[in-house]
Amino acid sequence: MKLIPWDRIRVDELISLWNNELGTHFPMRKELFIQNSFADVNVLEQGSFIVEDSNGKVIGFVVSKMWRENTPVVMDSKRGWIQVLLVDSEHRGHGIGTTLLKHAEAALIENGAEVLQLAGDPFHYFSGIPDEYSEVQRWFEKFGYYNKINIFDLINHMFKKYPFPENSSASFSILSIGEKEDFLSFLKRCFPGRWEYEAIKYFEMGGTGREFVVAKKNGNIIGFCRMNDALSPSIAQNVYWSPLFEKEIGGIGPLGIDPLEQKQGYGLEVVEAAMAYLQERDIETIIIDWTILVEFYEKLDFKPWKKYGIYLKEL
């Protein structure tokens, strides 16, 4: 076994290992892997490694992240993430995973991490450890990680047409590029942190607004819902695993309503609007990622699709 630095030149081999081990449930594309594990400025190269066997074949890797964005968004600078840790199944049981974990943890701690989280990083693949890999959950528990909460991805195959919301005291429309600053100000005021950060990155990557439905009252933005498809400027979380489907899929979320305007039905209505817009784009299947609001979305026929455990380790 040989531990070598994180290196983009090995991307094809890394993706091959991923798909050999995880591709049945989570098929990886090169564009997505580069986007999330190389292009993201939050990747901590000091804590990211590749493992070769004696013949130079890639048999494992780990990717670590710390918050390194130069933006006004406030994020947890004391949290370190292990985005993914993967070892070839034919080489497990020989301490390779343990070695990768210990090196990643040491680098994260050296860079100021006080809490370690498995997945859920900026430009993450998973919100937590997928339930498909319960043995991986148990493995990490041996090293002091605990399950804080379980969360879900939901799916709706949309066997019926969903109408645009009617008789609402709010209006719903696709965000225009001219409304960018108003929208970012709304997010900063009502939803500072990850959602604000993801919107900033969206515009940095060439977004024009077509991925957001906004709810308005008296001309002011009071809510939003993001909707993704294959034409979005980046591969968004809720369409990561679209190769599992024969036809193009869409994604919905996150969504948020101004706290002063909640409890009036606008949340459900803005999701309905997003679903109607996606159906106009010939999307037949929609996925919602990273949510605990199963009962809320069941009102619009979404059902649990995948389950994840969010695992933390407090130092």
C-alpha positions in Angstrom: 0.0 0.0 0.0 1.2 3.5 -0.9 -0.4 6.7 0.2 0.0 9.5 -2.4 -1.4 13.1 -2.6 -4.8 14.0 -4.0 -4.2 14.4 -7.8 -6.6 15.3 -10.5 -4.6 13.4 -13.1 -5.9 10.2 -11.5 -9.6 11.2 -11.9 -10.5 8.4 -14.4 -9.1 5.7 -12.0 -10.9 7.3 -9.0 -14.2 7.3 -10.9 -13.7 3.7 -12.0 -13.2 2.6 -8.4 -16.3 4.6 -7.3 -18.5 3.0 -10.0 -17.1 -0.5 -9.3 -18.1 -0.1 -5.6 -21.0 2.3 -5.5 -22.2 2.7 -9.1 -25.3 0.4 -8.7 -26.9 2.9 -6.3 -24.9 6.1 -7.0 -23.4 6.2 -10.5 -20.6 8.7 -10.8 -20.0 11.0 -13.8 -16.7 12.7 -14.5 -18.2 16.2 -14.6 -19.7 15.7 -11.2 -16.6 14.2 -9.6 -14.5 17.1 -10.8 -17.1 19.6 -9.7 -17.3 18.3 -6.2 -13.9 16.8 -5.4 -11.4 19.0 -7.4 -13.0 22.3 -8.4 -14.5 23.0 -4.9 -12.1 25.4 -3.1 -13.1 23.8 0.2 -11.2 20.6 -0.6 -8.4 20.2 1.9 -5.6 18.7 -0.1 -3.6 18.2 3.1 -6.3 15.7 4.2 -7.1 14.1 0.9 -5.2 11.1 -0.4 -5.1 8.3 -2.9 -4.0 4.7 -2.1 -2.1 2.6 -4.7 -1.3 -1.1 -4.6 2.1 -2.5 -5.4 1.3 -2.3 -9.1 0.2 1.4 -9.0 -3.5 0.7 -9.2 -5.8 3.0 -7.3 -7.5 0.9 -4.5 -8.8 3.7 -2.2 -9.1 7.4 -1.5 -10.4 9.9 0.9 -11.5 13.6 0.4 -11.6 16.0 3.2 -12.9 19.6 3.3 -12.7 22.7 5.5 -14.6 26.0 4.9 -12.2 28.1 2.7 -14.6 30.2 0.6 -13.8 33.9 0.4 -17.4 35.1 0.7 -19.3 37.1 3.3 -21.4 34.0 4.1 -21.0 32.8 7.6 -20.4 29.1 7.8 -19.0 26.9 10.5 -15.2 27.3 10.3 -14.7 24.8 13.1 -16.4 21.9 11.2 -14.4 19.5 9.1 -16.0 17.2 6.6 -15.0 13.9 5.2 -16.7 13.9 1.8 -16.0 10.3 0.9 -13.8 7.5 2.0 -13.7 4.5 -0.2 -11.6 1.3 -0.4 -11.7 -1.4 -3.1 -13.7 -4.3 -1.6 -11.0 -6.7 -2.5 -8.5 -4.9 -0.3 -10.7 -4.3 2.8 -9.8 -5.7 6.1 -6.2 -4.7 5.9 -6.3 -1.3 7.6 -6.4 0.8 4.5 -9.6 2.5 5.5 -8.3 3.1 9.0 -5.1 4.7 7.7 -7.1 7.0 5.4 -9.4 8.0 8.2 -6.6 8.8 10.6 -4.7 10.9 8.1 -7.8 12.8 7.1 -8.8 13.4 10.7 -5.3 14.6 11.7 -5.3 17.1 8.8 -8.7 18.4 9.7 -7.8 18.8 13.3 -4.6 20.5 12.4 -6.6 23.0 10.4 -8.9 23.9 13.3 -11.7 21.4 13.1 -13.5 20.8 16.4 -16.4 18.8 14.9 -16.0 16.2 12.2 -18.9 15.4 9.9 -19.2 12.5 7.4 -20.6 13.9 4.2 -22.9 17.0 4.1 -20.0 19.1 2.9 -20.2 22.0 0.5 -20.7 20.4 -2.9 -21.3 17.1 -1.2 -22.3 13.7 -2.7 -24.3 12.5 0.2 -26.1 14.3 3.0 -25.0 11.5 5.3 -24.0 7.8 5.1 -26.5 6.1 2.9 -28.6 3.4 4.5 -27.6 1.0 1.7 -24.2 0.9 3.5 -25.2 0.1 7.1 -21.9 -1.7 7.6 -20.1 1.5 6.8 -22.2 3.3 9.5 -21.2 0.6 12.0 -17.6 0.9 11.0 -17.4 4.6 11.6 -19.2 4.2 15.0 -16.1 2.2 16.1 -14.1 5.4 15.6 -16.3 7.6 17.7 -18.9 8.9 15.2 -22.5 8.9 16.2 -25.8 9.2 14.3 -27.3 12.6 15.0 -30.4 12.3 12.8 -31.7 10.4 9.8 -32.8 12.3 6.7 -34.3 11.4 3.3 -34.3 11.9 -0.4 -37.9 11.8 -1.8 -39.2 11.0 -5.3 -42.4 11.7 -7.3 -42.9 10.0 -10.7 -45.7 12.5 -11.4 -48.3 10.3 -12.9 -50.7 13.3 -13.0 -50.4 16.9 -13.9 -49.8 19.4 -11.1 -51.5 22.8 -11.6 -50.0 26.1 -11.0 -51.2 27.5 -7.6 -54.4 29.5 -7.9 -56.3 31.7 -5.5 -53.2 32.5 -3.5 -52.5 35.9 -1.8 -48.9 35.5 -3.2 -47.7 35.5 -6.8 -45.2 33.0 -8.1 -42.7 33.5 -11.0 -39.3 32.5 -12.2 -36.6 34.7 -10.9 -35.1 37.1 -13.4 -31.5 38.0 -13.5 -32.5 41.6 -12.7 -33.8 40.4 -9.4 -30.5 38.8 -8.4 -29.5 41.3 -5.7 -33.0 41.5 -4.2 -33.0 37.7 -4.0 -29.6 37.4 -2.4 -30.6 40.1 0.1 -33.7 38.1 0.9 -31.6 35.0 1.5 -29.1 36.9 3.6 -31.9 38.2 5.8 -34.0 35.1 6.1 -31.7 32.1 5.4 -28.1 33.1 6.0 -25.5 30.3 5.6 -25.6 27.3 3.2 -28.7 28.3 1.2 -27.3 31.8 0.7 -23.9 30.3 -0.2 -25.4 27.9 -2.7 -27.2 30.8 -4.4 -24.1 32.9 -4.6 -22.2 30.0 -6.2 -25.2 29.4 -8.6 -24.8 33.0 -10.0 -21.0 32.7 -10.1 -21.3 29.6 -12.2 -23.5 31.4 -14.8 -27.0 31.0 -13.4 -29.6 33.3 -14.9 -32.5 32.7 -12.4 -34.4 30.0 -14.3 -33.7 27.6 -11.4 -35.6 29.6 -8.9 -39.3 30.1 -8.3 -39.9 33.1 -6.1 -43.0 33.9 -4.1 -43.9 37.6 -3.9 -46.3 39.8 -2.0 -46.7 43.5 -2.9 -43.8 43.0 -5.2 -41.4 41.8 -2.5 -39.8 38.4 -2.4 -41.2 36.4 0.6 -40.1 32.9 -0.5 -38.3 30.7 -3.0 -37.9 27.2 -4.3 -35.0 25.9 -6.4 -35.7 23.6 -9.3 -32.9 21.8 -11.2 -32.6 19.9 -14.4 -30.0 18.9 -17.0 -29.7 22.5 -18.2 -28.8 24.0 -14.8 -25.3 25.7 -14.7 -24.0 23.0 -12.3 -25.0 19.5 -11.4 -27.2 20.1 -8.4 -27.6 17.7 -5.4 -31.1 16.4 -6.3 -30.1 15.4 -9.8 -26.7 13.8 -9.0 -28.0 10.3 -9.7 -29.9 11.0 -12.8 -28.0 8.2 -14.7 -30.2 5.8 -12.8 -33.2 6.9 -14.9 -33.9 6.4 -18.6 -35.5 9.9 -18.9 -34.3 13.3 -17.7 -35.2 14.0 -14.1 -35.7 17.2 -12.2 -34.9 18.3 -8.7 -36.7 20.5 -6.2 -35.3 22.2 -3.1 -34.2 23.9 -1.0 -37.3 26.0 -0.3 -37.9 28.7 2.2 -40.6 31.2 3.3 -39.9 34.4 5.2 -40.5 33.6 8.9 -42.9 36.5 9.0 -45.0 34.9 6.2 -45.1 31.3 7.3 -48.1 29.2 8.3 -50.1 30.6 5.4 -49.6 27.8 2.9 -47.0 29.5 0.8 -44.4 26.7 1.3 -46.7 24.1 -0.4 -47.7 26.6 -3.0 -44.2 27.5 -4.1 -43.4 23.7 -4.4 -46.5 23.3 -6.5 -45.3 26.2 -8.8 -41.9 24.6 -9.2 -43.5 21.2 -10.1 -45.7 22.9 -12.6 -42.7 24.7 -14.2 -40.7 21.4 -14.4 -43.6 19.6 -16.0 -43.6 22.4 -18.6 -40.0 21.4 -19.2 -41.1 17.8 -19.9 -39.8 16.5 -16.6 -41.6 13.4 -15.4 -39.7 12.5 -12.3 -38.7 14.9 -9.5 -36.3 14.2 -6.6 -36.0 16.2 -3.3 -32.8 15.7 -1.4 -31.8 16.1 2.2 -35.1 16.6 4.1 -36.9 15.5 7.2 -40.2 16.9 6.0 -41.6 13.7 4.7 -45.2 14.3 5.7 -45.1 17.8 4.3 -44.0 16.6 0.8 -46.3 13.6 0.9 -49.1 16.1 0.5 -47.8 16.5 -3.1 -47.3 12.7 -3.6 -43.5 12.5 -2.8 -42.4 9.3 -1.2 -39.1 8.3 0.5 -36.5 7.1 -1.9 -33.2 7.0 -0.1 -32.3 7.4 3.6 -29.1 8.7 5.2 -27.6 9.0 8.7 -25.8 12.2 9.5 -22.8 11.2 11.5 -20.7 13.5 13.7 -17.6 13.3 15.9 -17.0 16.0 18.5 -13.4 16.5 19.4 
